């Protein structure tokens, strides 16, 4: 399958999932991530703001704040993506494609922060199909020290996701049912 077809299939699956099912599965995913060494040892978490049926990140964000970790969210700036610290949900507002983004006030600078990676679809080799704009691959290609954990719902898993030379696989992929590592 081409990435365009994969996106169409996963977006259709997202629409079929109830909000309650999304919340329950996201909670399981977040509990797994919170229990991982990478989360426990991180002093900072770079995390996407979930939108439109993605695996929800609220539990990760709240737990990081509770543990005194710094939390940063991404902001699209032209063709690049940067991270800015947030200390509450009041620090974000609809931005690129109406996705919640932080104000560009407090630039994040933790090159070893745990980075939580979103995606439209993944396979068992941790290949990722994103939204097609390449923001995460570009960011990660110039910020290589981040430990990375992708989170996804099991329904986002494909038999195979086409990969390109510039694609960067996350170190771990966590779904509600399993953890896949390299």
C-alpha positions as CSV (number, residue, x, y, z in Angstrom):
1,X,0.0,0.0,0.0
2,X,1.1,3.5,-0.7
3,X,1.3,6.0,2.2
4,X,-1.7,7.9,0.8
5,X,-3.8,4.8,0.8
6,X,-2.6,3.9,4.3
7,X,-3.6,7.4,5.6
8,X,-7.1,7.1,4.1
9,X,-7.6,3.7,5.7
10,X,-6.4,4.7,9.1
11,X,-8.5,8.0,9.1
12,X,-11.6,5.8,8.3
13,X,-10.8,3.5,11.2
14,X,-10.4,6.5,13.5
15,X,-13.9,7.7,12.6
16,X,-15.3,4.3,13.6
17,X,-13.8,4.3,17.0
18,X,-15.9,5.7,19.9
19,X,-14.5,8.4,22.1
20,X,-14.7,6.1,25.1
21,X,-12.7,3.4,23.3
22,X,-10.1,6.0,22.3
23,X,-9.8,7.2,25.9
24,X,-9.5,3.7,27.3
25,X,-6.8,2.6,24.8
26,X,-4.9,5.8,25.2
27,X,-4.9,5.4,29.0
28,X,-3.3,1.9,28.6
29,X,-0.7,3.3,26.2
30,X,0.1,6.2,28.6
31,X,0.4,3.8,31.6
32,X,2.9,1.7,29.7
33,X,5.0,4.7,28.7
34,X,4.9,6.1,32.2
35,X,6.3,2.8,33.5
36,X,9.2,2.8,31.0
37,X,12.7,3.6,32.1
38,X,12.9,6.3,29.4
39,X,10.0,8.2,30.9
40,X,11.0,7.7,34.5
41,X,14.6,8.9,33.9
42,X,13.7,11.9,31.7
43,X,13.8,15.3,33.1
44,X,12.0,16.7,30.1
45,X,9.3,15.3,27.8
46,X,8.6,16.6,24.3
47,X,5.1,15.5,23.5
48,X,2.6,16.1,20.7
49,X,-0.8,17.6,21.5
50,X,-3.3,14.9,20.4
51,X,-5.8,15.9,17.7
52,X,-8.6,14.3,15.7
53,X,-8.5,10.7,17.0
54,X,-4.8,10.3,17.7
55,X,-3.6,8.3,20.7
56,X,-4.2,10.8,23.5
57,X,-1.3,12.3,25.4
58,X,-3.0,14.1,28.3
59,X,-2.1,11.4,30.8
60,X,1.6,11.6,29.9
61,X,1.5,15.4,30.1
62,X,-0.2,15.5,33.5
63,X,2.0,12.8,34.9
64,X,5.2,14.6,33.7
65,X,4.0,17.8,35.4
66,X,3.1,15.9,38.5
67,X,6.6,14.5,38.6
68,X,8.2,17.9,38.1
69,X,9.4,17.2,34.6
70,X,9.6,19.9,32.0
71,X,7.0,19.5,29.2
72,X,7.4,21.0,25.7
73,X,5.0,20.8,22.8
74,X,5.7,21.3,19.1
75,X,4.9,24.4,17.0
76,X,5.1,24.4,13.2
77,X,7.2,27.4,12.0
78,X,7.3,27.5,8.2
79,X,8.6,24.1,7.0
80,X,10.2,23.4,10.4
81,X,9.0,22.3,13.8
82,X,10.3,23.7,17.1
83,X,9.4,22.8,20.7
84,X,8.3,25.3,23.4
85,X,7.8,24.6,27.1
86,X,4.3,24.6,28.5
87,X,3.3,24.6,32.1
88,X,-0.5,24.2,31.6
89,X,-3.1,23.6,28.9
90,X,-3.6,27.4,28.9
91,X,-0.2,27.7,27.2
92,X,-1.5,26.1,23.9
93,X,-4.1,27.3,21.4
94,X,-5.2,26.1,17.9
95,X,-2.4,26.5,15.4
96,X,-1.2,24.6,12.3
97,X,-4.3,22.7,11.0
98,X,-6.1,23.7,14.2
99,X,-3.7,21.4,16.2
100,X,-3.0,22.9,19.7
101,X,0.4,24.6,19.7
102,X,2.3,26.6,22.3
103,X,3.0,30.3,22.0
104,X,6.6,30.8,20.8
105,X,7.7,32.3,24.1
106,X,9.8,29.7,26.0
107,X,12.0,27.7,23.6
108,X,12.8,24.2,24.7
109,X,16.4,23.3,24.7
110,X,16.7,19.8,26.2
111,X,18.5,17.8,23.5
112,X,18.1,14.6,25.6
113,X,14.4,15.0,26.4
114,X,12.2,12.0,25.8
115,X,10.3,12.7,22.5
116,X,6.9,11.2,22.1
117,X,6.3,10.7,18.4
118,X,2.9,10.6,16.7
119,X,2.0,8.9,13.4
120,X,-0.8,7.9,11.2
121,X,0.4,4.3,10.8
122,X,3.3,2.0,11.8
123,X,4.5,-1.5,11.1
124,X,6.3,-4.1,13.3
125,X,9.7,-2.7,12.1
126,X,8.7,0.7,13.6
127,X,8.4,2.3,10.2
128,X,6.2,5.3,10.4
129,X,3.7,6.9,8.1
130,X,3.1,10.5,9.3
131,X,0.9,13.1,7.8
132,X,3.1,13.7,4.9
133,X,4.8,17.0,5.7
134,X,8.0,15.5,7.2
135,X,8.2,17.7,10.3
136,X,9.2,15.0,12.7
137,X,11.8,13.4,10.3
138,X,13.4,16.8,9.7
139,X,13.4,17.6,13.4
140,X,14.9,14.3,14.4
141,X,17.5,14.4,11.7
142,X,19.0,17.5,13.3
143,X,18.2,16.5,16.9
144,X,19.6,13.0,17.2
145,X,20.1,12.7,21.0
146,X,16.4,12.3,21.9
147,X,15.2,8.9,23.1
148,X,12.0,8.4,21.0
149,X,8.8,6.6,21.8
150,X,6.0,6.5,19.2
151,X,2.6,5.9,20.5
152,X,-0.3,4.5,18.4
153,X,-3.5,2.5,18.6
154,X,-3.3,-1.1,17.5
155,X,-5.7,-0.2,14.7
156,X,-3.0,2.0,13.2
157,X,-0.7,-1.0,12.8
158,X,-0.1,-2.1,9.2
159,X,1.6,-5.2,7.8
160,X,4.1,-2.9,6.1
161,X,4.6,0.8,5.9
162,X,6.7,2.0,3.0
163,X,9.9,3.7,4.2
164,X,12.3,6.1,2.7
165,X,16.0,6.7,3.3
166,X,15.2,9.9,5.3
167,X,12.6,8.3,7.5
168,X,13.7,7.9,11.2
169,X,12.3,5.0,13.2
170,X,11.4,5.6,16.8
171,X,13.4,3.6,19.4
172,X,10.1,2.1,20.8
173,X,6.6,1.8,19.5
174,X,3.9,1.5,22.2
175,X,0.3,0.4,21.5
176,X,-2.4,-0.6,23.9
177,X,-1.3,-4.2,23.5
178,X,2.4,-4.2,23.1
179,X,5.8,-2.6,23.1
180,X,8.0,-3.0,20.0
181,X,11.7,-2.1,20.2
182,X,14.6,-2.3,17.9
